[in-house]
Structures are given as C-alpha cells and as structure tokens.
C-alpha cells in the first residue's frame, strides 16, 4: 500500500520545487527536517515532478505542432482547390483561344475570297470599264 504525502509535506516540496528544480544537499536536509520524509522520497518526488513538467511541456509542444500542421494542411487544401480553379480557367481560356484562332482563320479565308473577287472585279472594270474600246465585247446581262 502506498503512503500518501500529507498536504503540508506536498506544500513544502512544491515550494522548494518552485525555487529550484534541482536539489542541493542542504536543501534535501532542510526538506527532510521540514517534512519528516526520507531523502529517497524527496528525491523521487522531485524526479517525478521534473518528468511531469517535461511531459506537460512536450504535450504543449505537440499540441502547438499539431495546430501548425493543421493550418498548413488547410492552406495546402486551399492551394490545391485554387490550383484546380486556375487549371479549369486556363482550359476555358485555351478553348476560347482555339475558337478565336479558328474564327480568325475562317475570316482570313473569307477575306481572301472576297479580296480575290474584288481584284477580279477591278480587272474587269479597268479593262472593260467606261471609255474602254472593249466594253462592247462584254456579254450583256
């Protein structure tokens, strides 16, 4: 059966621990006298409390790291979502560009046809137009 420390013993140990987490010989003797505990009990209490303090600090550090990682993960997810949106937008723009290029090519082709007709019309007009001696040779419509 484990003997529990009395409240005044725990108060004395806590007070000494707050002053210094490391025990000197003089501090051990002082605590033995003040608490009625033996040196091994006092040393064990200090060792346990140092270990608990390190564990609490480690838990706090891990919780902080976890929070930072969760934020980084959220930022990564948002970045991937944004990347997907931008990829979709890029594909839409590339499709629109291809459509415009095709339309542009079609218009150039139409201009070439119309331009060819205009040149032909000009040729007919200049060679058979008013004042031309060959105008009577043109078939009448």
LUMMI-916828 format. One record per residue (C-alpha): residue number from 1; residue in one letter; y, z, x. Coordinates in steps of 0.5 Angstrom, whole numbers, plus 500, padded with zeros to 3 digits. Layout:
# LUMMI-916828
NUM | A | Y | Z | X
...
This chain:
# LUMMI-916828
1 | X | 500 | 500 | 500
2 | X | 507 | 498 | 503
3 | X | 512 | 503 | 503
4 | X | 519 | 501 | 500
5 | X | 525 | 503 | 504
6 | X | 530 | 508 | 501
7 | X | 537 | 505 | 499
8 | X | 540 | 509 | 504
9 | X | 536 | 506 | 509
10 | X | 537 | 499 | 507
11 | X | 544 | 500 | 506
12 | X | 544 | 503 | 514
13 | X | 540 | 497 | 516
14 | X | 545 | 492 | 512
15 | X | 551 | 495 | 515
16 | X | 548 | 494 | 522
17 | X | 546 | 487 | 521
18 | X | 553 | 485 | 519
19 | X | 556 | 488 | 525
20 | X | 551 | 484 | 530
21 | X | 544 | 481 | 528
22 | X | 541 | 483 | 535
23 | X | 539 | 490 | 536
24 | X | 541 | 494 | 543
25 | X | 537 | 500 | 545
26 | X | 543 | 504 | 543
27 | X | 543 | 501 | 536
28 | X | 536 | 502 | 535
29 | X | 536 | 509 | 537
30 | X | 542 | 510 | 532
31 | X | 538 | 507 | 526
32 | X | 532 | 511 | 528
33 | X | 536 | 517 | 527
34 | X | 540 | 515 | 521
35 | X | 535 | 512 | 517
36 | X | 528 | 516 | 519
37 | X | 525 | 509 | 520
38 | X | 521 | 508 | 527
39 | X | 523 | 503 | 532
40 | X | 518 | 498 | 529
41 | X | 520 | 498 | 522
42 | X | 527 | 497 | 524
43 | X | 526 | 491 | 529
44 | X | 521 | 488 | 523
45 | X | 527 | 489 | 518
46 | X | 532 | 485 | 523
47 | X | 527 | 480 | 525
48 | X | 525 | 478 | 517
49 | X | 533 | 478 | 515
50 | X | 534 | 473 | 521
51 | X | 529 | 469 | 519
52 | X | 531 | 469 | 512
53 | X | 538 | 468 | 514
54 | X | 536 | 462 | 518
55 | X | 531 | 460 | 512
56 | X | 537 | 460 | 507
57 | X | 542 | 456 | 512
58 | X | 536 | 451 | 512
59 | X | 536 | 450 | 505
60 | X | 543 | 450 | 504
61 | X | 543 | 444 | 510
62 | X | 537 | 441 | 506
63 | X | 541 | 441 | 499
64 | X | 547 | 438 | 503
65 | X | 543 | 433 | 506
66 | X | 540 | 431 | 499
67 | X | 546 | 431 | 496
68 | X | 549 | 426 | 501
69 | X | 542 | 422 | 501
70 | X | 543 | 421 | 493
71 | X | 550 | 419 | 494
72 | X | 548 | 414 | 499
73 | X | 542 | 411 | 494
74 | X | 547 | 411 | 489
75 | X | 552 | 407 | 493
76 | X | 546 | 402 | 495
77 | X | 544 | 401 | 488
78 | X | 551 | 399 | 486
79 | X | 552 | 395 | 492
80 | X | 545 | 391 | 490
81 | X | 548 | 391 | 483
82 | X | 555 | 388 | 486
83 | X | 551 | 383 | 490
84 | X | 547 | 381 | 484
85 | X | 553 | 379 | 480
86 | X | 556 | 376 | 486
87 | X | 550 | 371 | 487
88 | X | 550 | 370 | 480
89 | X | 557 | 368 | 480
90 | X | 556 | 364 | 486
91 | X | 551 | 360 | 483
92 | X | 555 | 359 | 477
93 | X | 561 | 356 | 482
94 | X | 556 | 352 | 485
95 | X | 553 | 349 | 479
96 | X | 560 | 347 | 477
97 | X | 562 | 344 | 483
98 | X | 556 | 340 | 483
99 | X | 558 | 338 | 476
100 | X | 565 | 336 | 478
101 | X | 563 | 332 | 484
102 | X | 558 | 328 | 479
103 | X | 564 | 327 | 475
104 | X | 569 | 325 | 480
105 | X | 563 | 320 | 483
106 | X | 563 | 317 | 476
107 | X | 570 | 317 | 475
108 | X | 571 | 313 | 482
109 | X | 566 | 308 | 480
110 | X | 569 | 307 | 473
111 | X | 576 | 306 | 477
112 | X | 572 | 301 | 482
113 | X | 570 | 297 | 476
114 | X | 577 | 298 | 473
115 | X | 580 | 296 | 479
116 | X | 576 | 290 | 480
117 | X | 578 | 288 | 473
118 | X | 585 | 289 | 475
119 | X | 584 | 285 | 481
120 | X | 581 | 279 | 478
121 | X | 586 | 279 | 472
122 | X | 591 | 279 | 477
123 | X | 588 | 273 | 481
124 | X | 587 | 269 | 474
125 | X | 594 | 271 | 472
126 | X | 597 | 269 | 479
127 | X | 593 | 262 | 480
128 | X | 594 | 260 | 472
129 | X | 600 | 264 | 470
130 | X | 606 | 261 | 468
131 | X | 609 | 256 | 472
132 | X | 602 | 254 | 475
133 | X | 600 | 247 | 474
134 | X | 593 | 249 | 473
135 | X | 595 | 253 | 467
136 | X | 593 | 247 | 462
137 | X | 586 | 247 | 465
138 | X | 584 | 254 | 463
139 | X | 580 | 255 | 457
140 | X | 584 | 257 | 450
141 | X | 581 | 262 | 447
